[in-house]
Amino acid sequence: MVDIAIAHGAVAPPGGAYDYNNTNFVLLGMIIEKVTGSTAQKEITTRIIDKLGLKNTSFPMDPAMPSPYMHGYMADPNLNDPGAAATQDTSIETPTPFFTAGAMISNMADMKTWVHALATGELLSPAMHTEQLTFGPPNTASYGLGVMGGAKIVGHSGEIPGYNSCVYTMTGGNGATFIVFLNRYPSKIEGASDQFLIELVKAVDSASK
């Protein structure tokens, strides 16, 4: 995956511009394994999953899914064929292309626990947490170090074939938590979970005024 990305060349010199891409997270996973001499799966499990008591969260190394699970769908590539189905089930696939960019399984209860830890800096030193939530150049007003949001909410969103999700909570972890799981990606609406989230936040913000 990294070789493919490098073949495209750099978008800008390091620190020169913001450009979100999964390759950065894959590289971080490789750094984790180089520094610790262990697997990213083991480090994420012991340092995050176990510490937060996430009982339904895992970093899989094979296509197996714990049962029961929400099936994910995407448009059938043969959709123009009159006899083709409208969608195809993409629930079972190898996690290796996504690696530390998002090859994890979880549920809503665990995601609520995780995003609260993200917002409060539970697993980080105060200095590191402050740096994590610094939204600004060369990042953007809505992106810090592996965290999306800004002044009001913090969290992240993402997608892989068949699934699109987002989880956010109020900055500081003292308010409402928003979690949206959708089991279709790609779809006609890009980032559909984020669109749902935006409308939810608008509704809550309007009701509180």
C-alpha positions in Angstrom: 0.0 0.0 0.0 2.8 2.4 0.8 4.6 1.5 -2.4 1.5 2.4 -4.4 1.2 5.8 -2.5 4.9 6.7 -3.0 4.6 6.0 -6.7 2.2 9.0 -6.9 4.7 11.4 -5.4 4.4 13.9 -2.6 1.6 16.4 -2.5 3.8 18.9 -0.7 7.0 19.0 1.5 6.5 17.7 5.0 4.7 20.4 7.1 3.9 22.4 4.0 0.2 21.5 3.4 -2.7 19.5 4.8 -3.9 16.5 2.8 -5.9 13.7 4.4 -5.0 10.2 3.3 -5.0 6.7 4.8 -1.3 6.2 3.9 -0.3 8.4 6.8 -2.1 6.0 9.2 -0.6 2.9 7.5 2.9 4.5 8.0 2.1 5.1 11.7 1.2 1.4 12.1 4.6 0.5 10.6 6.3 2.9 13.0 4.4 1.3 15.9 5.8 -2.1 14.9 9.3 -0.8 14.3 9.5 1.0 17.7 7.9 -1.7 19.8 9.1 -4.8 18.1 5.5 -6.0 18.3 2.5 -6.1 16.1 0.1 -3.1 15.8 -2.7 -5.5 16.7 -1.1 -6.3 20.0 -0.1 -2.8 20.9 -3.6 -1.4 20.1 -5.2 -4.2 22.0 -3.1 -3.8 25.2 -2.7 0.0 25.2 -6.3 1.0 24.1 -8.8 -1.8 23.9 -7.9 -3.6 27.2 -7.3 -0.3 29.1 -10.7 1.1 28.2 -12.5 -2.3 28.7 -13.8 -2.4 25.1 -15.4 -5.9 25.1 -16.7 -5.7 21.5 -13.8 -4.1 19.8 -11.0 -5.8 17.9 -8.2 -5.4 15.4 -8.6 -8.4 13.1 -5.8 -10.0 11.2 -8.1 -12.1 9.0 -11.5 -11.7 7.2 -13.5 -13.4 10.0 -16.4 -11.3 11.6 -17.8 -12.0 15.1 -21.4 -13.2 14.9 -23.9 -11.5 14.8 -22.7 -8.6 12.8 -24.2 -5.8 10.6 -23.7 -6.7 7.0 -22.2 -4.1 4.7 -23.3 -3.4 1.1 -22.1 -1.6 -2.0 -23.6 -1.1 -5.4 -23.1 -4.2 -7.6 -20.5 -3.5 -10.2 -22.8 -5.3 -12.7 -25.6 -2.9 -11.9 -26.1 -2.2 -15.6 -26.8 -5.8 -16.2 -30.7 -6.2 -16.1 -30.3 -9.4 -14.2 -27.8 -8.2 -11.6 -28.7 -7.5 -8.0 -28.8 -3.8 -6.8 -26.1 -4.4 -4.2 -23.5 -6.9 -3.2 -22.6 -7.9 0.4 -19.0 -6.8 1.1 -19.0 -7.7 4.8 -16.3 -10.3 4.6 -13.0 -9.1 3.1 -9.4 -9.0 4.1 -8.5 -6.1 6.6 -4.9 -5.8 5.4 -5.5 -3.0 2.9 -6.8 -0.8 5.7 -4.4 -1.9 8.5 -4.1 1.0 11.1 -6.1 3.3 8.9 -9.3 1.6 10.0 -9.3 -2.2 10.0 -11.2 -2.5 13.3 -14.5 -3.9 14.4 -16.6 -2.3 17.2 -20.2 -1.5 18.3 -22.0 1.6 19.5 -21.4 1.1 23.2 -17.7 0.7 22.8 -17.5 3.6 20.4 -19.1 5.8 23.0 -16.5 4.8 25.5 -13.7 5.4 23.0 -14.8 8.8 21.9 -15.1 10.0 25.5 -11.5 8.9 26.1 -10.5 10.7 22.9 -12.2 13.9 24.1 -10.8 13.8 27.6 -7.3 12.6 26.8 -7.7 9.6 29.1 -4.9 7.6 27.5 -2.5 10.6 26.9 -0.5 13.0 28.9 -2.0 16.5 29.2 0.6 18.0 26.9 0.1 15.3 24.3 -3.7 15.7 24.5 -3.4 19.5 24.0 -1.2 18.9 20.9 -3.7 16.4 19.6 -6.5 18.9 19.8 -4.6 21.8 18.2 -6.6 22.5 15.1 -4.5 24.7 12.7 -1.8 24.9 10.1 -0.4 22.8 8.6 -3.6 21.0 9.5 -7.0 22.6 9.2 -9.5 24.3 11.4 -11.4 21.0 11.7 -8.5 18.5 11.9 -6.0 17.8 14.6 -3.7 14.8 15.2 -5.9 11.9 14.2 -9.0 13.7 15.3 -11.8 15.6 13.5 -14.0 18.3 14.9 -13.0 21.6 16.3 -14.6 24.0 18.7 -17.8 22.1 19.6 -17.3 18.4 18.9 -14.4 15.9 18.5 -14.3 12.5 17.0 -13.7 10.9 13.6 -15.5 9.5 10.6 -14.5 6.9 8.0 -15.5 4.3 5.5 -14.5 1.1 3.9 -16.4 -0.8 1.2 -19.8 -1.5 2.6 -19.6 0.7 5.7 -19.7 4.4 6.6 -19.6 5.6 10.1 -18.8 8.5 12.4 -18.6 9.1 16.2 -18.4 12.5 17.9 -18.9 13.9 21.4 -18.8 17.4 22.8 -15.4 18.8 23.4 -14.2 17.9 26.9 -16.6 14.9 26.9 -19.2 16.6 29.0 -22.1 16.7 26.6 -24.0 14.7 24.0 -22.4 11.9 22.0 -23.4 11.2 18.4 -22.8 7.9 16.7 -23.9 7.0 13.1 -23.4 3.6 11.6 -24.5 3.1 8.0 -24.1 -0.3 6.1 -23.8 1.0 2.6 -20.7 2.6 1.0 -20.1 3.9 -1.6 -23.6 5.5 -2.0 -25.1 8.4 -3.9 -24.4 10.6 -1.0 -20.7 10.9 -0.2 -20.0 10.7 3.5 -23.6 10.0 4.3 -23.0 9.4 8.0 -21.4 12.9 8.3 -24.5 14.4 6.7 -26.7 12.7 9.3 -24.4 13.9 12.0 -24.5 17.5 10.8 -28.3 17.5 10.9 -28.3 16.0 14.4 -25.9 18.6 15.7 -28.0 21.4 14.1 -31.1 20.0 15.8 -29.4 19.8 19.2 -27.9 23.2 18.8 -31.2 24.7 17.8 -33.1 23.0 20.8 -30.5 24.4 23.3 -31.0 28.0 22.2 
